[in-house]
Amino acid sequence: MSNIGANISSPGTPLVAFQLHRLGAGMRLGLTGLIVALLMGLAASAYTLHGHYERRDEIPGLTRDDVKAAYHGLDAPSPLLRSLQGGHPETLAKPDRDQLIAWLTGDKLSENYDNLDLGPAAPAEIIAKNCLSCHGKAAGPNVDPKAKAVMLDTWDQVRKLAFSRKLERTPDKIKAISTHTHALSMATMSLAVLAMVLLSRWPRWIVGLVAMLHGLGLMVDIAGWWLAGSTIFGVTLHFDWAVDMIIIGGAAYSSTFAALLGMALLELWWPAFGRR
């Protein structure tokens, strides 16, 4: 780290008279407080985003489906329904299969699961007769371990696989307000942080690389919001791959923002270590 940057007056390097490490102690302490506050804000933002989106797909835990539900919309049939419609299990009689499909596509999944009025046609009875030999506690030792991992003994276990999810994306009007707020404030904040790092001894190629990833990350993130699902001037945009733009762009922006703040913080206090 002793060669954190080339000599500022070396050939081909513009002379910068004002640099962070040359500031007085009071100014450096003040900037340090602001940088630490920004780092705390970045951590709080990550925590808030996790809490805001993690149940967007109605399942605990933050996954790609949460982001997809927010910006693209989510239409995910239940895993049980997909399995039945795909012909699994092969030995299931057609009347029983049709009964389970009708149950899973209805609106009384909880009520009809073990409805006594349905008798042998109750979903719980059909599942017990046809599925628990592989997906229950009584599964034999020769059963595929992947099948044993999907347990269907109780309603709590079945419920996790029974419900389909159909969620609408965030309305364009709300997305426009969010874009107006975030694009202007985040870009302005980034320009201020980039200005600090430019007034440092970090090699120009490192600053340039981080700045490139930072700026492009924000652009890709916000562009992904609209490409994932929106209607602009009568043109409908609805691209599933844009969900990955949001994830990659957001991760690039946040990580490089933290890196820029760290670079500025090191520049502020490196002289003490250099003298030592």
N, C-alpha and C positions, 0 to 999 in steps of 0.2 A: 504493500500500500504506500511505501515511501515514494514510489514513482506514480502517484495517482494521476498525474497529468504531465504533459510535456511542458518545458519552460514556456511561459506565456509569451515571451518575446522572441522565441525561436523563429527562423525563417518560415514563412508560409502560414504562421499562426497570428491572427489579429490580436493586437494589444488590447487587453481589457484592464483598465485602470481600477475598476470597481469590482471586487470579488467578495464573496460571502466571508471567507476566512479572514479578511482584513478589517471586518467591522469591529466596533467596540464590544466589550463584554455585555453591556446592557442590551444592545441591538441583537446580539446573537442569542441572548437568553429569551428575548421577546419572540424572535423567529422560531426558536426551539419550542416555545409554548404553543405557537400557532401550528407548527408541524405536528406536534404530539396530539393536539386537538383534532387535526384532520385525520390522523391515524385512528383515533378513537371513533371519529365519525364514520370512517370506512368500516371499522369493525361492527359498529352499530347498524350500519346499512346492510352488511351481510347477514347479521342476526335477524333484522326486520324482514329482509327478502325471504329468508328461509321460513320464518313463521308465517309470512303472507301467502307463500306459494305452496308450502309442503302439503296442504290438504286440498289443493285446487282440484285434484283428480279424485277427491273423496277417499284417498288411501293415505295413511300416515307415511311420512318420509318424503324427502324432496327427490323427485325423479324427472326425467325428460317429459313424462306425461303431464306433470304439473305445469311446466312451461308451455307445452303444447295446448293444454286446456285454456290457458290464459290468452294466448295470442293467435292460435290456429283453430281452437275448438277441438273437442275430443268426442269421438264416437267409437266407444270400445265395447263390443259385446262381451258378456260374461265369459270367463274361461270355460265354465261348464257348457254353456251354449255352443261355443266354438267347437268344443270337443265332440258334443253330440251331433252337431251338423256335419262334422268331419268324418262321422262314421264310427266313432269310438263310444263304447266297446262294440266290437264286431258282433258279439253274441247277443246283444240287446234286441229284444223283439220290437218290431215296428210300432205296435200299439203303445208299448212302454216308452219308446223313444219319442213318439208324438206327444204323449202325455207330459213328459218332462220338458219338451220344447215349449209346449203350450203354457206350462207353469212358469218357465223362465222368461217368457215374453209377456206374461201377464203382469198385473199390478198388485197381486196379493201373494208375494213370495213367502213372507213370514207366516201369514195366516194359513196358507194351504200346504205348507211343508209337511206337517203331520196331521192334517185334517182328518178326524175320525170318520166324517161323513163320506170321504172318498174311498175308505176301505183299502183294498190292495192297490188301488190306483193312486194312493197318496205318494208324493215324491219320496218321502222318507222310506216307505216300504219298497219302492222300486229300487232306490239306491242301496238299501240294505241287501236286497236279493241279488243285485247284479254288479255292484261295485265294491263292496267291502272286502271281498276276497283278495283284492289287490290294494285297495285304498283304506283299509281299516286295521285295527289292532290285531285282528285274527289272520292277517296276511301271512302266508307261509314263507319259509326261508328261501324258496326258489323264485319269489316275486322280485321283479326289477326294483332296485333301491330307489329309482326315480319315481316309481309308482307309489312306493311306501311313503315318500316325502309328501305326497298329497293325501291328507287324511280327510275322510268324509264320515266319521263316526257320529259327530254331533252337529246340531244346527249352527253353532258358532263356527265350526270348521267349514261347513257347507256355505254359510252366508258370505264368507270372504270370496268365494268363487262364483256365487250365484247372480249377483247384481250386475247389470249392464250399466255403463256410464255414458251419458250423452250430455256434454257441457258446451255452452255457447261461448265464443271468444269475447274478449273485452270490446264493447262498442267503440266505433271509430271516433265518436265525439270525445269520449274519455281518453282514448289513446292520443288524440290530438292535444288535449290539455297536458297530458303527461309528457309528450314530446316537447311542447313549448317550454315547460318548466325544466325538464332534465337537460335537454340539448343546450339551452342557453347557460344555465347555471353550471353544469358540469364542464362544458367547454371553457367557460370563463375561468373557473377554478383551475383547470388544467393548464391554461396559458400562464397563470400566475406561478404555478409550481415549476413549469418548464423554464420560465424566466429565471427563477432561482438557480436551477441546475445549469443553465447556460452561463451563469456567473460563478462557475466553479472550475476546478482544475481537472475534472474528469475528462478523459480523452473524448475528442469530438465524435469519434465513430461510435462509442458506447452511448453517448447522449443522443446521437442521431438514431441509433437502432431502437432505443427505448422509446424515444419520442414518436417514431414511426409506428411502432406497435400500439402505443397508447392512443394516438389520434385515429388510426384505422380501426382499432378495437371499438371505440365509441361510435364511429360511423357505421360499422358493420352491425353492432348491437341494435342501434335505433332503426337502421334500414330493415333489419330482420323483423322488428315489430310489425311493420306495414306489409312486408312481403309475405309474412306468415298468414295473414288474413285481414283483408280490408277491401273497401270499395272506394276508389279514387277517381273522380270525374267519370263515373259510370263504368270504370274498368275494375273488375273483381280480381284481386290477387289472393291466392290461397295455396301457397307452396309449403309442403311439409318440410323440405330441406331448409327452409328459412328458420325453423326452430333451432337448428344447429348453429345458424349464424348468431342467434341471440345468445346461446350458451357460450360459444367460442369468443364472440366479440365482447360479451360482458366479462368473461374471465380474463381476457387480454387487457381490457381497460382497467379493471380493478387491481390486477397483479402489478401492472406497470405503474399505476398510480402509487401503490405502496413502495415500489422500487424507487421512483423519483423522489418521494418524500425521504426515504432512507438515504439516498445519494445526497440530498440537500443537507440532511442532518449530519452526515459524516463530514461534509465540506465545512460546516460551521465550526466543528470542534476538532478537526484533524490537526491544526497547527500545534496544539498542546502536545499531542503525541509525537509530532514531527520534531519539535524542539527537544523532547526527552530522548 
